Amino acid sequence: VLPNRSDPMTNPLSFSLAAALLAASVSVTSAQVAPTEAAINEAVRRQADTIKLREKLRAALSAEERKELPQAAKLYEEALALAQGVGQGVDAETQAVLQGMSNVRLTLAADAQKHGDYRAADAEVSRVLKVSPQNAQAQAFKRTNDKLLAENQALMPSNEMLDQRAKW
């Protein structure tokens, strides 16, 4: 028995055309779903990151209250990264993170300065100024610390010496 050439399943040309049309319709449908799905996924990610942001902020505030300042600084950094990833809608949280981070890092800077570690103090205050360039307290601290760095330059080991010491 010879195959019926009018039957699309047995006619190779008809079958190829039908398969191509089916594939094209599936890709058009997928292309229409993909942007919607991407928008939904983005909204879900932002909502999850907002929840994580609030948790990190609470943890940072708690660490700050317990005077665990290095841990608080780390948590504020993580919270800031989340806030920046979320973008709009977390303005109050972002301000709280920036305020907490500034307070903690300036306290760490003052402590380092008090112990004569002007480079560590500079690193802390520079981080504050990077995220809050208009912070007047940080600007004033940096000016004072820069003077102390310059005055004590001859008494401090060079960066190369510190690097060698770290390798020991």
Secondary structure, 3 states (H helix, E strand, C coil): CCCCCCCCCCCHHHHHHHHHHHHHHHHHHHHHHHHHHHHHHHHHHHHHHHHHHHHHHHHHHHHHHCCCHHHHHHHHHHHHHHHHHHCCCCHHHHHHHHHHHHHHHHHHHHHHHHCCCHHHHHHHHHHHHHHCCCCHHHHHHHHHHHHHHHHCHHHCCCHHHHHHHHHC
